Amino acid sequence: MILWFRNLPPKNMDFSEWKPFIRNAWCRKHFMKFVYLLMVGIFVAPSIFGDPSFSKMIGQTFDVHLNNSQVSSVITYLLITLVIVCIFIIHEILHIIVIFKQDDISLTHSGIFFWLNTNAILSKKLFWLFISLPVMILSAVPGIASIYFTGNLKAVMLFICWVNLIISSSDIINSLLILIKPNKTVYCRGYYRTKS
């Protein structure tokens, strides 16, 4: 069952066994600052390191030509917004696909961020897949595919990759943190423990 914009009931956990996923209190407190920094870095990366015509290519791909230039601009921005919303929805669906049979799921938000939570106890591999699947499907695959395309299709692939990387900023950091945890660990509600 998915609870929309409601928290899951608290899970009874023995905190002598379960440790916070991010052990350092300072890093835990400032985690979102790292996420924002990564988001800004990804946002500006195409203009600093990439093809200088990236934004022009994206603009031309989604540009709608009508007699009225103001209406054309509004429709173009609405089209880009619709694509971004679709990427976000697919991103969240990919997260849900991994864990929907495990236990109840809750989708909540804090500011501009949406968070999926579950009471399920996930193995390291399953938790990593839960966190990383949207990055693999919506960033790695279109990024690699863009090598083989040209023109508008290449621009769309790069745009999907770029937007999803921005959306996935916290997922990228969490994926790396999961990889450095010991192999015999399980995860639940922001905590982990080593299996005996």
C-alpha positions in Angstrom: 0.0 0.0 0.0 1.2 3.5 -0.8 0.4 6.3 1.6 0.3 9.6 -0.3 1.7 12.5 1.6 1.4 10.8 5.0 4.1 9.3 7.1 4.3 5.6 7.8 3.6 4.5 11.4 6.8 4.3 13.5 8.7 1.1 13.3 9.8 -0.6 16.5 13.6 -0.7 16.2 16.3 -1.6 18.7 18.7 1.4 18.3 21.5 -0.5 20.1 21.6 -2.6 16.9 20.6 -0.1 14.3 23.0 2.8 13.5 22.1 5.9 11.5 22.8 5.5 7.8 25.0 8.6 8.0 27.0 8.1 11.2 28.6 11.5 11.5 26.1 13.9 13.2 27.5 17.0 11.4 27.2 15.3 8.0 23.7 14.1 8.8 22.6 17.6 9.8 24.1 19.2 6.7 23.3 16.4 4.2 20.9 18.5 2.2 23.6 21.2 1.8 25.8 18.6 0.0 22.7 17.7 -2.1 22.1 21.3 -3.1 25.7 21.8 -3.9 25.7 18.7 -6.2 22.4 19.9 -7.8 24.0 23.3 -8.6 27.1 21.6 -10.0 25.1 19.4 -12.3 22.9 22.3 -13.3 25.8 24.4 -14.5 28.0 21.6 -15.7 26.8 21.6 -19.3 27.6 25.3 -19.7 31.1 24.9 -18.1 32.3 21.5 -19.3 29.9 20.5 -22.1 29.0 21.6 -25.5 28.4 25.4 -25.4 25.5 24.9 -27.8 23.7 22.5 -25.3 21.1 25.1 -24.1 20.7 26.3 -27.7 20.2 22.7 -28.9 17.6 22.0 -26.1 15.8 25.3 -26.9 15.6 24.4 -30.6 14.4 20.9 -29.9 11.5 22.0 -27.8 10.8 25.2 -29.7 7.3 25.7 -31.0 7.0 28.0 -34.0 3.8 30.0 -34.2 3.0 33.4 -35.7 2.8 34.9 -32.2 6.3 34.7 -30.6 5.0 35.2 -27.0 2.5 32.3 -27.4 5.3 30.2 -28.9 7.6 31.0 -25.9 4.8 30.0 -23.4 4.1 26.8 -25.2 7.8 26.0 -25.4 8.2 26.5 -21.7 5.1 24.5 -21.0 6.4 21.6 -23.1 9.8 21.7 -21.3 7.9 21.7 -17.9 5.8 18.8 -19.1 8.9 16.8 -20.0 10.5 17.5 -16.6 7.3 16.4 -14.8 7.2 13.2 -16.8 10.9 12.5 -16.0 10.1 13.1 -12.3 7.1 10.8 -12.3 9.0 8.0 -14.1 11.9 8.5 -11.6 9.6 7.9 -8.7 7.9 5.0 -10.3 11.3 3.3 -10.8 11.9 3.7 -7.1 8.5 2.2 -6.3 9.0 -0.8 -8.7 11.9 -2.0 -6.6 10.1 -2.1 -3.3 6.4 -2.2 -3.8 6.1 -5.9 -2.8 8.3 -5.5 0.2 6.1 -3.5 2.6 4.0 -0.3 2.8 5.4 2.8 1.1 4.9 6.4 1.9 5.5 9.4 -0.4 6.1 12.6 1.5 7.7 15.9 0.7 9.9 18.5 2.3 10.2 21.7 0.4 10.9 20.9 -3.2 12.1 17.3 -2.3 9.9 14.2 -2.4 10.9 11.3 -0.2 9.9 7.6 -0.5 9.9 5.7 2.8 9.2 2.1 3.6 9.1 0.0 6.7 10.7 -2.9 4.8 14.1 -4.2 5.8 16.2 -4.2 2.6 19.4 -6.0 1.9 22.4 -3.9 0.7 21.9 -5.0 -2.9 18.1 -4.3 -2.9 18.6 -0.9 -1.1 21.3 0.1 -3.6 19.0 -0.9 -6.5 16.1 1.0 -4.9 18.3 4.2 -4.7 20.2 3.7 -8.0 17.7 2.4 -10.5 16.4 5.8 -11.7 19.9 7.1 -12.2 20.8 4.0 -14.3 17.6 4.0 -16.4 17.0 7.8 -16.8 20.6 9.1 -16.8 23.1 6.4 -17.7 21.0 4.8 -20.5 20.0 8.1 -22.3 23.5 9.4 -21.8 25.1 6.4 -23.5 22.3 6.4 -26.1 23.0 10.0 -27.0 26.4 8.9 -28.4 24.6 7.1 -31.2 22.0 9.8 -32.1 22.2 13.2 -33.7 20.0 16.2 -33.9 16.8 16.5 -31.9 16.9 12.9 -30.6 20.4 13.5 -29.2 19.2 16.7 -27.5 16.2 14.9 -25.9 18.4 12.1 -24.6 20.9 14.6 -23.1 18.1 16.7 -21.6 16.5 13.6 -20.0 19.9 12.6 -18.6 20.7 16.1 -17.3 17.3 16.7 -15.7 17.3 13.3 -14.0 20.8 13.8 -12.6 19.6 17.0 -11.0 16.5 15.2 -9.6 18.8 12.4 -8.4 21.3 14.4 -6.5 20.5 12.8 -3.1 20.3 9.4 -4.8 23.8 9.8 -6.2 25.2 10.6 -2.8 23.3 7.8 -1.1 24.3 5.3 -3.7 28.0 6.0 -3.0 27.4 5.8 0.7 25.7 2.4 0.3 28.6 1.1 -1.7 31.1 1.8 1.1 29.0 0.1 3.8 29.9 -3.5 4.8 28.4 -6.3 2.6 26.3 -8.0 5.2 24.2 -5.0 6.1 20.5 -4.4 6.0 18.7 -1.0 5.8 15.5 0.4 7.2 14.1 3.9 7.7 17.5 5.7 7.6 19.3 3.2 9.7 21.4 0.1 9.0 22.7 -2.8 10.9 25.1 -5.7 10.2 23.5 -9.1 9.8 24.8 -11.7 12.2 
